[in-house]
Structures are given as C-alpha cells and as structure tokens.
Amino acid sequence: MKKYTLQANLLFLLFAALWGASFPVTKGALQIANPFLFVFLRFLFASIFLLPFIFSDKAGQQRSSLKMGMILGIMNTGVYMFETLGLHYISASRCAFITGTNVVLVPFIARAF
C-alpha cells in the first residue's frame, strides 16, 4: 500500500472514530441542556468560526455562496435537530447505527430523485 493511501485510510478511520464518539458526548450534553438550545449553540459557534471564510471569497461569488450556504445550513439544522431529538429519547449506539445506515443508503436513494 502506498504511503498516501495508508495515510488517507488512517485519516478516514480517525474521522469515523471522532464522529462515532460524538454520539455519547451529545447524549451526555442533552442530560443538562435542552436539545433546541444545544443545536442552536452548536450551529452558532460553527457559524462564527466559518464566517471569515465567507468574506475571504471572491467578491462576485460572495452573495451566491452566502445564499446557498444559508439554504444548506437551514436544511442541515433541520436534519441535525431531528437527530438530536432522537438521541434525546434513544441510546447513543442506536442513534449512531441509524445515522450511519442513512449515510450508506443516501447514494442509493438519491438515484430516485
């Protein structure tokens, strides 16, 4: 296996582990915070962090990037809100399994649309 292939595979493994670890952490956070407040704060901090990247874009693409980013952000907020509400009621392992299964199924379902 080439060096870059091994490095890429290790990075995929690392990101999958971090993503999987976020479910029990989120479940723990939901013990002390309202799911709506948790999602609001998470997306607020992400927006503040990513805001400088919007303004570093080329001037002509700035408005369309912001518009499309807001549309995708609203859709992502809805998806994450439903996931967090589900995590509030079921175990972290079940929620991770359901979410992981959906990630695998999306390319197949997308063909129907």
C-alpha positions as CSV (number, residue, x, y, z in Angstrom):
1,M,0.0,0.0,0.0
2,K,1.3,3.4,-0.9
3,K,2.2,5.9,1.8
4,Y,-0.6,8.4,0.8
5,T,-3.2,5.6,0.6
6,L,-2.3,4.4,4.0
7,Q,-2.4,7.9,5.4
8,A,-5.8,8.6,3.8
9,N,-7.2,5.4,5.2
10,L,-5.9,6.2,8.7
11,L,-7.4,9.7,8.5
12,F,-10.8,8.1,7.4
13,L,-10.5,5.8,10.4
14,L,-9.7,8.8,12.7
15,F,-12.6,10.9,11.5
16,A,-15.0,7.9,11.8
17,A,-13.9,7.4,15.4
18,L,-14.3,11.0,16.2
19,W,-17.8,11.1,14.6
20,G,-18.8,8.0,16.5
21,A,-17.5,9.4,19.7
22,S,-19.7,12.5,19.3
23,F,-22.9,10.5,19.9
24,P,-22.2,9.6,23.6
25,V,-20.8,13.2,24.2
26,T,-24.0,14.7,22.7
27,K,-26.1,12.3,24.8
28,G,-24.3,13.5,27.9
29,A,-24.8,17.1,26.9
30,L,-28.5,16.5,26.5
31,Q,-28.7,15.5,30.1
32,I,-28.0,19.1,31.2
33,A,-29.2,21.1,28.2
34,N,-32.4,21.4,26.1
35,P,-32.0,19.8,22.6
36,F,-33.0,23.0,20.9
37,L,-30.5,25.1,22.9
38,F,-27.8,22.6,22.2
39,V,-28.3,22.6,18.5
40,F,-28.6,26.4,18.5
41,L,-25.3,26.9,20.3
42,R,-23.5,24.3,18.2
43,F,-24.6,25.9,14.9
44,L,-23.9,29.4,16.3
45,F,-20.3,28.6,17.2
46,A,-19.9,26.9,13.8
47,S,-21.2,29.9,12.0
48,I,-19.0,32.3,13.9
49,F,-16.0,30.1,13.1
50,L,-16.8,29.8,9.4
51,L,-17.8,33.4,8.9
52,P,-14.3,34.7,8.0
53,F,-14.2,32.2,5.1
54,I,-17.3,33.7,3.5
55,F,-15.7,37.1,3.4
56,S,-12.4,35.8,2.0
57,D,-14.2,34.6,-1.0
58,K,-14.1,36.5,-4.4
59,A,-16.4,39.5,-4.4
60,G,-18.6,38.2,-7.2
61,Q,-19.2,34.8,-5.6
62,Q,-19.8,36.1,-2.1
63,R,-23.5,36.7,-2.3
64,S,-24.3,33.4,-4.0
65,S,-22.0,31.5,-1.6
66,L,-23.8,33.1,1.3
67,K,-27.2,32.4,-0.1
68,M,-26.5,28.7,-0.9
69,G,-24.7,28.3,2.4
70,M,-27.7,29.6,4.3
71,I,-30.1,27.2,2.4
72,L,-27.8,24.2,3.1
73,G,-27.4,25.4,6.7
74,I,-31.1,25.5,7.3
75,M,-31.5,22.0,5.8
76,N,-28.6,20.7,7.9
77,T,-30.0,22.3,11.0
78,G,-33.3,20.5,10.5
79,V,-31.6,17.2,10.0
80,Y,-29.4,17.6,13.0
81,M,-32.3,18.8,15.1
82,F,-34.2,15.6,14.3
83,E,-31.1,13.5,15.1
84,T,-30.6,15.3,18.4
85,L,-34.2,14.9,19.4
86,G,-34.0,11.2,18.6
87,L,-30.8,11.0,20.6
88,H,-32.7,12.5,23.5
89,Y,-35.1,9.6,23.5
90,I,-33.0,6.5,22.4
91,S,-29.5,5.3,23.3
92,A,-26.4,6.7,21.6
93,S,-25.5,3.4,20.0
94,R,-28.9,3.1,18.4
95,C,-28.8,6.7,17.1
96,A,-25.3,6.2,15.7
97,F,-26.4,3.0,13.9
98,I,-29.5,4.7,12.4
99,T,-27.5,7.7,11.3
100,G,-24.7,5.5,9.9
101,T,-27.2,3.4,8.0
102,N,-28.7,6.5,6.5
103,V,-25.3,7.7,5.3
104,V,-24.8,4.4,3.5
105,L,-28.3,4.5,1.9
106,V,-28.3,8.1,0.7
107,P,-26.4,7.4,-2.6
108,F,-28.9,4.6,-3.5
109,I,-31.9,6.7,-2.6
110,A,-30.6,9.8,-4.4
111,R,-30.9,7.9,-7.7
112,A,-34.7,8.0,-7.2
113,F,-34.7,11.8,-7.1
